[in-house]
Amino acid sequence: MSGQIAAAQAQTVRVRCESTADRSRASVDGSGLAPGQYRAVLSSGDHQKQSPLQDAVGDEAEFDFDSNRKDVRQGAAKIGRHFIVDDMATGAILDVDGNTVAQDSVRCR
């Protein structure tokens, strides 16, 4: 059938995080995104860190947050080693205008 309308692709986010006595790290990965630039915001307790803007590749954008200097040198956004509080974190994907397009909260390992 010609003229079919494709279903809109929903934006989703996958948040993964890990907290140890001397390290915090997390990733916030968005998919189903329209072309454009996005940033991620990671929150835990009273802590919040925003990533720089980056272009979506295909329909995905991936953001890393880490307290390890090596990973920060490789592009992860720097967070404190005790950033993750009570083993819980929230990750959000924001569009270039600051609108939240997807968000999820998870328990960290």
C-alpha atoms as an extended CHARMM CRD file, in Angstrom:
* protein
*
       109  EXT
         1         1  MET       CA              0.0000000000        0.0000000000        0.0000000000  PROA      1               0.0000000000
         2         2  SER       CA              1.5650000000        3.2730000000       -1.0440000000  PROA      2               0.0000000000
         3         3  GLY       CA              1.3900000000        6.2790000000        1.2130000000  PROA      3               0.0000000000
         4         4  GLN       CA              1.7260000000        4.2820000000        4.4310000000  PROA      4               0.0000000000
         5         5  ILE       CA              2.6100000000        6.3440000000        7.4400000000  PROA      5               0.0000000000
         6         6  ALA       CA              5.5290000000        5.0510000000        9.4660000000  PROA      6               0.0000000000
         7         7  ALA       CA              4.9940000000        4.8610000000       13.1950000000  PROA      7               0.0000000000
         8         8  ALA       CA              6.9210000000        7.4720000000       15.1160000000  PROA      8               0.0000000000
         9         9  GLN       CA              9.9330000000        6.0480000000       16.8650000000  PROA      9               0.0000000000
        10        10  ALA       CA              9.8370000000        6.5010000000       20.6220000000  PROA      10              0.0000000000
        11        11  GLN       CA             12.8190000000        7.9720000000       22.4210000000  PROA      11              0.0000000000
        12        12  THR       CA             14.2410000000        5.6770000000       25.0790000000  PROA      12              0.0000000000
        13        13  VAL       CA             17.1160000000        5.8580000000       27.5340000000  PROA      13              0.0000000000
        14        14  ARG       CA             19.1870000000        3.1320000000       29.1570000000  PROA      14              0.0000000000
        15        15  VAL       CA             21.0090000000        4.0850000000       32.3490000000  PROA      15              0.0000000000
        16        16  ARG       CA             23.7510000000        1.9090000000       33.8020000000  PROA      16              0.0000000000
        17        17  CYS       CA             25.8130000000        2.7960000000       36.8560000000  PROA      17              0.0000000000
        18        18  GLU       CA             28.3330000000        1.3940000000       39.2740000000  PROA      18              0.0000000000
        19        19  SER       CA             29.5230000000        2.6300000000       42.6290000000  PROA      19              0.0000000000
        20        20  THR       CA             32.4580000000        1.3210000000       44.6730000000  PROA      20              0.0000000000
        21        21  ALA       CA             34.3140000000        2.7270000000       47.6710000000  PROA      21              0.0000000000
        22        22  ASP       CA             36.6280000000        4.7390000000       45.4000000000  PROA      22              0.0000000000
        23        23  ARG       CA             34.7920000000        5.1300000000       42.0880000000  PROA      23              0.0000000000
        24        24  SER       CA             31.5060000000        6.2000000000       40.5190000000  PROA      24              0.0000000000
        25        25  ARG       CA             30.6760000000        5.6340000000       36.8690000000  PROA      25              0.0000000000
        26        26  ALA       CA             27.5950000000        5.6630000000       34.6990000000  PROA      26              0.0000000000
        27        27  SER       CA             26.4160000000        5.6550000000       31.1210000000  PROA      27              0.0000000000
        28        28  VAL       CA             23.2890000000        7.2620000000       29.7360000000  PROA      28              0.0000000000
        29        29  ASP       CA             22.4250000000        5.9490000000       26.2670000000  PROA      29              0.0000000000
        30        30  GLY       CA             19.5600000000        7.3360000000       24.2090000000  PROA      30              0.0000000000
        31        31  SER       CA             17.9470000000        5.6880000000       21.1950000000  PROA      31              0.0000000000
        32        32  GLY       CA             15.0690000000        6.4540000000       18.8850000000  PROA      32              0.0000000000
        33        33  LEU       CA             16.3180000000       10.0490000000       18.7000000000  PROA      33              0.0000000000
        34        34  ALA       CA             15.6130000000       12.4550000000       15.8540000000  PROA      34              0.0000000000
        35        35  PRO       CA             18.6730000000       13.9070000000       14.0890000000  PROA      35              0.0000000000
        36        36  GLY       CA             20.2310000000       16.6960000000       16.1300000000  PROA      36              0.0000000000
        37        37  GLN       CA             22.2860000000       17.4310000000       19.2080000000  PROA      37              0.0000000000
        38        38  TYR       CA             21.6720000000       16.0960000000       22.6940000000  PROA      38              0.0000000000
        39        39  ARG       CA             23.1790000000       16.1350000000       26.1470000000  PROA      39              0.0000000000
        40        40  ALA       CA             22.7300000000       13.8600000000       29.1350000000  PROA      40              0.0000000000
        41        41  VAL       CA             22.1220000000       14.7750000000       32.7460000000  PROA      41              0.0000000000
        42        42  LEU       CA             23.0960000000       12.3250000000       35.4740000000  PROA      42              0.0000000000
        43        43  SER       CA             21.6580000000       12.8190000000       38.9670000000  PROA      43              0.0000000000
        44        44  SER       CA             22.1050000000       10.9910000000       42.2530000000  PROA      44              0.0000000000
        45        45  GLY       CA             21.0640000000       12.3770000000       45.6250000000  PROA      45              0.0000000000
        46        46  ASP       CA             21.9270000000       16.0950000000       45.5570000000  PROA      46              0.0000000000
        47        47  HSD       CA             24.5450000000       15.5820000000       42.8260000000  PROA      47              0.0000000000
        48        48  GLN       CA             23.9370000000       16.5010000000       39.2070000000  PROA      48              0.0000000000
        49        49  LYS       CA             26.2800000000       16.5610000000       36.1850000000  PROA      49              0.0000000000
        50        50  GLN       CA             25.5080000000       17.6340000000       32.6360000000  PROA      50              0.0000000000
        51        51  SER       CA             27.4530000000       16.3610000000       29.6240000000  PROA      51              0.0000000000
        52        52  PRO       CA             28.5090000000       18.5000000000       26.6770000000  PROA      52              0.0000000000
        53        53  LEU       CA             26.2380000000       18.5370000000       23.6160000000  PROA      53              0.0000000000
        54        54  GLN       CA             26.9200000000       15.8960000000       20.9970000000  PROA      54              0.0000000000
        55        55  ASP       CA             25.3810000000       14.8730000000       17.7120000000  PROA      55              0.0000000000
        56        56  ALA       CA             23.1380000000       11.8340000000       17.5450000000  PROA      56              0.0000000000
        57        57  VAL       CA             24.6750000000        9.1240000000       15.3650000000  PROA      57              0.0000000000
        58        58  GLY       CA             21.8790000000        7.4510000000       13.4790000000  PROA      58              0.0000000000
        59        59  ASP       CA             19.1690000000        7.5620000000       16.1290000000  PROA      59              0.0000000000
        60        60  GLU       CA             21.5190000000        7.1010000000       19.1150000000  PROA      60              0.0000000000
        61        61  ALA       CA             23.6150000000        9.1740000000       21.5030000000  PROA      61              0.0000000000
        62        62  GLU       CA             25.8430000000        7.7140000000       24.2320000000  PROA      62              0.0000000000
        63        63  PHE       CA             27.2110000000        9.5740000000       27.2400000000  PROA      63              0.0000000000
        64        64  ASP       CA             29.6950000000        8.3670000000       29.8450000000  PROA      64              0.0000000000
        65        65  PHE       CA             30.3200000000        9.7700000000       33.3240000000  PROA      65              0.0000000000
        66        66  ASP       CA             33.2630000000        8.6190000000       35.4370000000  PROA      66              0.0000000000
        67        67  SER       CA             35.4440000000        9.5230000000       38.3920000000  PROA      67              0.0000000000
        68        68  ASN       CA             38.4230000000        7.6330000000       36.9210000000  PROA      68              0.0000000000
        69        69  ARG       CA             40.9460000000       10.0520000000       35.3690000000  PROA      69              0.0000000000
        70        70  LYS       CA             41.8000000000        7.6780000000       32.5160000000  PROA      70              0.0000000000
        71        71  ASP       CA             38.1550000000        7.4350000000       31.4460000000  PROA      71              0.0000000000
        72        72  VAL       CA             37.7300000000       11.2100000000       31.7630000000  PROA      72              0.0000000000
        73        73  ARG       CA             40.7560000000       11.7140000000       29.4690000000  PROA      73              0.0000000000
        74        74  GLN       CA             39.0340000000        9.3810000000       26.9850000000  PROA      74              0.0000000000
        75        75  GLY       CA             35.9190000000       11.5760000000       26.9200000000  PROA      75              0.0000000000
        76        76  ALA       CA             33.7660000000       10.7170000000       29.9290000000  PROA      76              0.0000000000
        77        77  ALA       CA             32.2560000000       13.6340000000       31.8360000000  PROA      77              0.0000000000
        78        78  LYS       CA             34.0620000000       13.9840000000       35.1720000000  PROA      78              0.0000000000
        79        79  ILE       CA             32.1120000000       13.1580000000       38.3160000000  PROA      79              0.0000000000
        80        80  GLY       CA             33.3290000000       12.7400000000       41.8890000000  PROA      80              0.0000000000
        81        81  ARG       CA             34.1950000000        9.2890000000       43.1680000000  PROA      81              0.0000000000
        82        82  HSD       CA             31.3030000000        9.5290000000       45.6730000000  PROA      82              0.0000000000
        83        83  PHE       CA             28.8450000000       11.0210000000       43.1360000000  PROA      83              0.0000000000
        84        84  ILE       CA             26.4180000000        8.0860000000       43.3080000000  PROA      84              0.0000000000
        85        85  VAL       CA             24.3500000000        8.2160000000       46.5060000000  PROA      85              0.0000000000
        86        86  ASP       CA             22.4070000000        5.2660000000       47.9800000000  PROA      86              0.0000000000
        87        87  ASP       CA             23.1600000000        3.1900000000       44.8450000000  PROA      87              0.0000000000
        88        88  MET       CA             20.5390000000        5.0920000000       42.8180000000  PROA      88              0.0000000000
        89        89  ALA       CA             20.9500000000        7.2750000000       39.7310000000  PROA      89              0.0000000000
        90        90  THR       CA             18.7140000000        9.0360000000       37.2310000000  PROA      90              0.0000000000
        91        91  GLY       CA             19.7570000000        9.6790000000       33.6540000000  PROA      91              0.0000000000
        92        92  ALA       CA             17.9940000000       11.9810000000       31.2370000000  PROA      92              0.0000000000
        93        93  ILE       CA             18.5220000000       12.8450000000       27.5770000000  PROA      93              0.0000000000
        94        94  LEU       CA             17.8810000000       16.5030000000       26.7320000000  PROA      94              0.0000000000
        95        95  ASP       CA             17.4970000000       18.0540000000       23.3020000000  PROA      95              0.0000000000
        96        96  VAL       CA             19.4190000000       21.1610000000       22.2550000000  PROA      96              0.0000000000
        97        97  ASP       CA             16.6840000000       23.3760000000       23.7480000000  PROA      97              0.0000000000
        98        98  GLY       CA             16.9400000000       21.6740000000       27.1550000000  PROA      98              0.0000000000
        99        99  ASN       CA             13.7310000000       19.6420000000       26.8470000000  PROA      99              0.0000000000
       100       100  THR       CA             13.8440000000       16.1660000000       28.4150000000  PROA      100             0.0000000000
       101       101  VAL       CA             13.1250000000       13.5880000000       25.7080000000  PROA      101             0.0000000000
       102       102  ALA       CA             13.7200000000       10.4410000000       27.8150000000  PROA      102             0.0000000000
       103       103  GLN       CA             14.5200000000        9.7130000000       31.4730000000  PROA      103             0.0000000000
       104       104  ASP       CA             14.9360000000        6.7020000000       33.7460000000  PROA      104             0.0000000000
       105       105  SER       CA             16.0840000000        5.9290000000       37.2930000000  PROA      105             0.0000000000
       106       106  VAL       CA             17.9780000000        2.7610000000       38.1960000000  PROA      106             0.0000000000
       107       107  ARG       CA             19.6510000000        0.9880000000       41.0800000000  PROA      107             0.0000000000
       108       108  CYS       CA             23.4270000000        0.8640000000       40.6020000000  PROA      108             0.0000000000
       109       109  ARG       CA             25.6830000000       -2.1240000000       40.9790000000  PROA      109             0.0000000000
